[in-house]
């Protein structure tokens, strides 16, 4: 079996790009897989310099769609199946190239993302455009929350996974803090992700403001297309009194993330919406206790009070962080419970095997059009009491 992964990019990073790379490298141990994407500068650019990765052209919109379409047409006869990995470039490109069988993967809701970026008036337009691109092909999502949003397409659910081996030999907290250049005399919070409005970092800033005994480290780029650095500058202007206790370290390479997590005491993640957030999975795999926003995807991962904590607002998040900061035994027990849960249920190996099983089922019959999946598998969710 030969599979062509088609994505927007790897070099710029982000949760979807990193998940794509992780599944791609995992599958290459079992079947022939190549990755076709657009070239983008960024700290993760070196990840793409491995066998099997081909660039169709530069990452520019909308021209990149044409680059991908042409490249797909050139090689389409060489593959048995096409895995579409982003809604903005590879999905329309594969649709225009008319390649089958193809599988569409969503790690977020593009309708909501476009609405956040360009305003709610774009939601209806996005739904109208998205429908013909997704209809008639198997859709895979990485959480029950996304499956609920795309229920009309009857998606399959393949949970996101994390390479737990990356967190087997973490440096000591002191070594990690020296390595990342942070030397707090206080409890250190960490969050990982782009500094964009959907990450709702004002909650984190409020937590730091409420708790004088904590500092925070924000690991993620703060210049992003469309947003520029406006959100970052707004945060700095809105919280001048805590600027010396919030460290924006910028984007780091994928292999540096475990060290930044090891430097911290508590992971905080106040995002408005996610699919199956890599950052949270990695924090739990590292053994950090986590305090996250109470949103549907997080409820799938967190059993409140056991594997982490769910907060409804910034004040509750501050209260939960304070409780963890003041109780070392609780930090250890919650962090260990989260670590065990991720390692037993959300490994990258399990995710890879799920995609392998799907591909085998889809290619077992005719190589033409494939009907959508059965009703999405219902997953157990660990809600708050």
C-alpha positions as CSV (number, residue, x, y, z in Angstrom):
1,X,0.0,0.0,0.0
2,X,1.2,3.5,-0.9
3,X,-0.3,6.5,0.7
4,X,0.3,10.2,-0.1
5,X,-0.1,12.6,2.8
6,X,-1.1,16.1,1.5
7,X,-0.8,19.0,3.9
8,X,-0.3,22.7,4.1
9,X,3.2,22.8,5.7
10,X,5.5,21.5,8.4
11,X,8.0,24.3,8.8
12,X,5.7,26.8,10.6
13,X,4.8,24.3,13.3
14,X,1.5,24.3,15.1
15,X,-0.5,21.4,16.5
16,X,-1.8,20.1,13.2
17,X,1.6,20.2,11.5
18,X,3.3,18.4,14.4
19,X,0.6,15.8,14.6
20,X,0.9,15.3,10.8
21,X,4.6,14.8,11.1
22,X,4.2,12.4,14.0
23,X,1.7,10.2,12.2
24,X,3.7,10.4,9.0
25,X,6.9,9.1,10.6
26,X,5.0,6.4,12.5
27,X,3.3,5.1,9.4
28,X,6.6,4.9,7.5
29,X,7.6,2.1,9.7
30,X,4.8,0.0,8.3
31,X,3.8,1.1,4.8
32,X,5.1,3.4,2.0
33,X,4.0,6.9,2.8
34,X,5.1,10.2,1.3
35,X,4.3,13.8,2.3
36,X,3.5,16.5,-0.2
37,X,3.2,20.0,1.3
38,X,4.1,23.6,0.8
39,X,7.4,25.1,1.9
40,X,7.3,27.5,4.9
41,X,10.0,29.1,6.9
42,X,10.0,28.5,10.6
43,X,11.8,26.8,13.5
44,X,10.4,23.4,12.4
45,X,11.7,23.7,8.8
46,X,14.4,21.0,9.5
47,X,11.7,18.5,10.3
48,X,10.7,18.4,6.6
49,X,14.2,17.6,5.5
50,X,13.8,13.8,5.7
51,X,13.1,11.2,3.0
52,X,9.6,11.1,1.6
53,X,8.8,14.8,2.0
54,X,8.3,16.9,-1.2
55,X,7.5,20.6,-1.6
56,X,5.0,21.6,-4.2
57,X,5.8,25.3,-3.9
58,X,5.8,28.1,-1.3
59,X,3.1,28.6,1.3
60,X,1.1,31.4,-0.1
61,X,-2.7,31.7,-0.3
62,X,-4.5,31.0,-2.6
63,X,-1.7,30.2,-5.0
64,X,-0.5,27.3,-2.9
65,X,-3.7,25.4,-3.7
66,X,-2.8,25.5,-7.4
67,X,0.8,24.4,-6.5
68,X,-0.6,21.4,-4.6
69,X,-3.2,20.5,-7.2
70,X,-0.5,20.3,-10.0
71,X,1.8,18.3,-7.9
72,X,-1.0,15.8,-7.0
73,X,-1.9,15.3,-10.6
74,X,1.7,14.5,-11.5
75,X,2.0,11.7,-9.0
76,X,-1.6,10.5,-8.5
77,X,-1.1,7.2,-10.3
78,X,1.6,6.2,-7.9
79,X,-0.6,6.0,-4.8
80,X,-3.4,3.8,-3.5
81,X,-4.9,6.3,-1.1
82,X,-4.6,10.1,-0.4
83,X,-4.7,11.5,3.1
84,X,-5.8,15.1,3.2
85,X,-4.5,16.9,6.2
86,X,-5.7,20.6,6.2
87,X,-8.9,22.4,5.2
88,X,-7.4,25.4,3.5
89,X,-4.8,24.1,1.0
90,X,-4.8,20.3,0.6
91,X,-8.5,19.8,0.9
92,X,-9.5,22.1,-2.1
93,X,-6.3,20.9,-4.0
94,X,-7.3,17.2,-3.7
95,X,-10.9,18.1,-4.6
96,X,-9.8,19.9,-7.7
97,X,-7.4,17.1,-8.7
98,X,-10.2,14.6,-8.3
99,X,-8.1,12.0,-6.5
100,X,-9.8,8.9,-5.0
101,X,-9.8,7.3,-2.6
102,X,-9.1,10.1,-0.2
103,X,-9.5,10.5,3.5
104,X,-10.0,14.0,5.0
105,X,-8.6,14.7,8.5
106,X,-9.7,17.7,10.7
107,X,-7.8,18.5,13.9
108,X,-9.9,21.6,14.4
109,X,-13.1,23.2,13.1
110,X,-12.1,25.4,10.2
111,X,-15.5,27.1,10.2
112,X,-14.9,28.3,13.7
113,X,-11.3,29.3,13.0
114,X,-12.2,31.4,10.0
115,X,-14.9,33.0,12.1
116,X,-12.4,33.9,14.8
117,X,-9.9,35.3,12.3
118,X,-12.2,37.2,10.0
119,X,-15.4,37.7,11.8
120,X,-18.7,35.8,12.3
121,X,-20.0,36.9,9.0
122,X,-17.7,34.4,7.4
123,X,-19.2,31.4,9.2
124,X,-22.1,30.8,6.7
125,X,-19.8,31.3,3.7
126,X,-17.3,28.8,5.1
127,X,-20.0,26.2,5.7
128,X,-21.3,26.6,2.1
129,X,-17.8,26.2,0.6
130,X,-16.8,23.3,2.9
131,X,-19.8,21.1,2.3
132,X,-19.0,19.9,-1.3
133,X,-15.3,19.4,-0.3
134,X,-16.1,17.0,2.5
135,X,-19.2,15.3,1.3
136,X,-18.8,11.8,-0.1
137,X,-15.4,11.1,1.4
138,X,-14.4,9.6,4.8
139,X,-13.9,12.3,7.4
140,X,-11.6,11.6,10.4
141,X,-11.5,13.8,13.5
142,X,-9.4,13.5,16.6
143,X,-12.0,14.1,19.3
144,X,-15.6,13.6,20.2
145,X,-16.0,17.3,20.4
146,X,-15.1,17.7,16.7
147,X,-17.3,14.7,15.8
148,X,-20.2,16.4,17.4
149,X,-19.6,19.5,15.3
150,X,-19.4,17.5,12.1
151,X,-22.1,15.0,12.9
152,X,-23.8,15.5,9.5
153,X,-20.7,13.9,7.8
154,X,-20.7,10.9,10.2
155,X,-16.9,11.2,11.0
156,X,-14.7,8.5,12.3
157,X,-12.8,9.3,15.5
158,X,-9.1,8.6,15.7
159,X,-7.8,10.1,18.9
160,X,-4.6,12.2,18.8
161,X,-1.5,10.6,20.3
162,X,1.8,11.7,21.8
163,X,5.2,10.1,21.4
164,X,5.6,9.3,25.1
165,X,9.2,8.2,24.7
166,X,10.2,11.9,24.2
167,X,9.3,12.3,27.9
168,X,11.1,9.3,29.4
169,X,14.4,11.1,30.3
170,X,13.5,14.6,31.2
171,X,16.2,16.8,32.9
172,X,15.8,17.8,36.5
173,X,13.9,21.0,37.2
174,X,17.0,22.8,38.0
175,X,18.8,21.7,34.9
176,X,15.8,22.5,32.7
177,X,15.5,26.0,34.2
178,X,19.2,26.7,33.5
179,X,18.7,25.4,29.9
180,X,15.7,27.6,29.1
181,X,17.1,30.6,30.9
182,X,14.3,31.0,33.5
183,X,15.2,31.3,37.1
184,X,12.1,32.0,39.1
185,X,12.0,32.1,42.9
186,X,8.3,31.4,42.6
187,X,6.1,28.6,41.3
188,X,6.5,28.5,37.6
189,X,3.5,28.0,35.3
190,X,3.9,27.1,31.6
191,X,1.6,27.1,28.6
192,X,2.6,26.0,25.0
193,X,0.9,27.4,21.9
194,X,0.7,30.3,19.5
195,X,0.0,33.7,21.1
196,X,-3.3,34.2,19.3
197,X,-6.8,35.2,20.6
198,X,-8.2,31.7,20.6
199,X,-5.6,30.6,23.2
200,X,-7.2,33.1,25.6
201,X,-4.0,34.0,27.4
202,X,-5.7,36.8,29.3
203,X,-6.9,34.1,31.6
204,X,-3.2,33.2,32.3
205,X,-2.3,36.8,32.8
206,X,-5.2,37.2,35.3
207,X,-3.9,34.1,37.2
208,X,-0.5,35.6,37.5
209,X,-2.0,39.0,38.6
210,X,-4.1,37.2,41.3
211,X,-1.2,35.2,42.6
212,X,2.0,37.2,43.5
213,X,3.8,33.9,44.3
214,X,3.8,32.6,40.7
215,X,5.5,33.4,37.4
216,X,4.5,32.1,33.9
217,X,6.4,31.0,30.8
218,X,4.6,31.3,27.4
219,X,6.2,28.9,24.8
220,X,5.0,29.8,21.4
221,X,5.3,32.3,18.5
222,X,3.7,35.7,18.9
223,X,3.8,36.9,15.3
224,X,1.1,35.2,13.2
225,X,-0.4,35.9,9.7
226,X,-3.5,38.1,9.9
227,X,-2.9,38.7,13.6
228,X,0.7,40.0,13.3
229,X,1.8,40.6,16.9
230,X,-1.3,42.6,17.8
231,X,-2.6,40.2,20.4
232,X,0.8,39.9,22.0
233,X,1.2,43.7,22.2
234,X,-2.4,43.9,23.6
235,X,-1.5,41.5,26.4
236,X,1.6,43.5,27.3
237,X,-0.3,46.8,27.3
238,X,-3.2,45.3,29.4
239,X,-1.0,43.8,32.1
240,X,2.0,46.1,32.7
241,X,2.1,45.4,36.4
242,X,3.1,41.7,35.8
243,X,5.3,42.0,32.8
244,X,8.3,41.0,34.9
245,X,6.6,37.7,35.9
246,X,5.4,36.6,32.5
247,X,8.2,35.3,30.2
248,X,7.3,35.1,26.5
249,X,10.1,32.9,25.2
250,X,8.8,32.6,21.6
251,X,8.5,29.5,19.4
252,X,10.9,26.7,20.1
253,X,11.7,23.5,18.1
254,X,9.7,20.4,18.8
255,X,12.6,18.7,20.6
256,X,13.0,21.6,23.0
257,X,9.4,21.5,24.3
258,X,10.0,18.6,26.8
259,X,12.8,20.7,28.5
260,X,10.5,23.7,28.8
261,X,7.8,21.5,30.4
262,X,10.4,20.0,32.8
263,X,11.3,23.5,34.0
264,X,7.7,24.2,35.2
265,X,5.6,23.3,38.2
266,X,2.1,23.5,36.6
267,X,0.8,23.5,33.1
268,X,-2.0,26.0,32.3
269,X,-4.1,25.9,29.1
270,X,-7.0,28.4,28.9
271,X,-7.9,27.9,25.2
272,X,-11.4,28.7,23.9
273,X,-11.6,25.7,21.5
274,X,-9.4,22.8,20.5
275,X,-9.6,19.5,18.8
276,X,-7.3,17.1,20.7
277,X,-4.6,19.6,21.9
278,X,-1.0,18.3,21.4
279,X,0.3,20.7,24.0
280,X,-2.0,19.3,26.7
281,X,-1.2,15.7,25.8
282,X,2.6,16.5,26.0
283,X,2.2,18.3,29.3
284,X,0.4,15.3,30.8
285,X,2.9,12.9,29.3
286,X,5.7,14.8,31.1
287,X,4.0,14.4,34.4
288,X,3.0,18.0,35.0
289,X,-0.3,18.7,36.8
290,X,-2.6,20.6,34.5
291,X,-5.2,23.3,34.9
292,X,-7.3,23.9,31.7
293,X,-10.4,25.6,30.5
294,X,-13.6,23.7,30.9
295,X,-14.4,23.1,27.3
296,X,-15.6,19.8,25.6
297,X,-12.3,18.6,24.2
298,X,-10.6,19.0,27.6
299,X,-13.4,17.1,29.3
300,X,-12.5,14.1,27.2
301,X,-9.0,14.1,28.6
302,X,-9.4,15.4,32.2
303,X,-11.1,13.7,35.1
304,X,-11.5,16.7,37.3
305,X,-9.5,16.4,40.5
306,X,-7.7,13.2,39.4
307,X,-5.9,13.7,36.1
308,X,-6.1,17.5,36.1
309,X,-8.5,20.4,36.8
310,X,-11.1,22.1,34.7
311,X,-11.7,25.9,35.2
312,X,-14.8,27.8,34.1
313,X,-13.3,31.3,34.4
314,X,-10.0,33.0,35.3
315,X,-10.8,33.3,39.0
316,X,-11.5,29.6,39.3
317,X,-8.3,28.9,37.4
318,X,-6.4,31.1,39.8
319,X,-7.9,29.2,42.8
320,X,-7.0,25.8,41.3
321,X,-3.5,26.9,40.5
322,X,-3.1,28.3,44.1
323,X,-4.2,25.0,45.5
324,X,-1.7,23.1,43.4
325,X,1.1,25.6,44.2
326,X,0.5,25.1,47.9
327,X,0.4,21.3,47.9
328,X,3.3,19.5,46.5
329,X,1.8,16.0,47.1
330,X,-1.3,17.0,45.1
331,X,0.9,18.2,42.3
332,X,2.7,14.9,42.2
333,X,-0.4,12.7,42.4
334,X,-2.4,14.6,39.8
335,X,0.7,14.8,37.5
336,X,1.3,11.1,37.8
337,X,-2.3,10.2,37.2
338,X,-2.3,12.3,34.0
339,X,1.0,10.8,32.8
340,X,-0.3,7.2,33.3
341,X,-3.6,8.0,31.5
342,X,-1.9,9.5,28.4
343,X,0.7,6.7,28.2
344,X,-2.0,4.0,28.5
345,X,-4.6,5.5,26.2
346,X,-3.1,8.2,23.9
347,X,0.2,7.0,22.6
348,X,1.4,7.8,19.1
349,X,1.6,4.1,18.4
350,X,-2.1,3.7,19.1
351,X,-2.9,6.6,16.8
352,X,-0.7,5.1,14.0
353,X,-2.3,1.7,14.3
354,X,-5.8,3.3,14.1
355,X,-4.9,5.0,10.8
356,X,-3.3,1.7,9.5
357,X,-6.5,-0.2,10.3
358,X,-8.6,2.5,8.5
359,X,-6.4,2.4,5.4
360,X,-6.6,-1.3,5.2
361,X,-10.4,-1.3,5.4
362,X,-10.7,1.4,2.8
363,X,-8.3,-0.2,0.3
364,X,-9.7,-3.7,0.8
365,X,-12.5,-3.2,-1.8
366,X,-12.7,-1.2,-4.9
367,X,-10.4,1.8,-5.3
368,X,-13.1,4.1,-6.3
369,X,-15.3,6.4,-4.2
370,X,-15.7,5.3,-0.6
371,X,-18.8,6.0,1.4
372,X,-18.6,8.0,4.6
373,X,-18.2,6.2,7.9
374,X,-20.8,4.7,10.2
375,X,-22.0,6.9,13.1
376,X,-19.1,8.3,15.1
377,X,-17.8,6.1,18.0
378,X,-19.0,7.6,21.3
379,X,-16.1,8.1,23.7
380,X,-16.3,8.2,27.4
381,X,-15.9,11.7,28.7
382,X,-14.7,12.7,32.2
383,X,-16.9,15.6,33.2
384,X,-16.7,17.6,36.3
385,X,-19.0,16.7,39.1
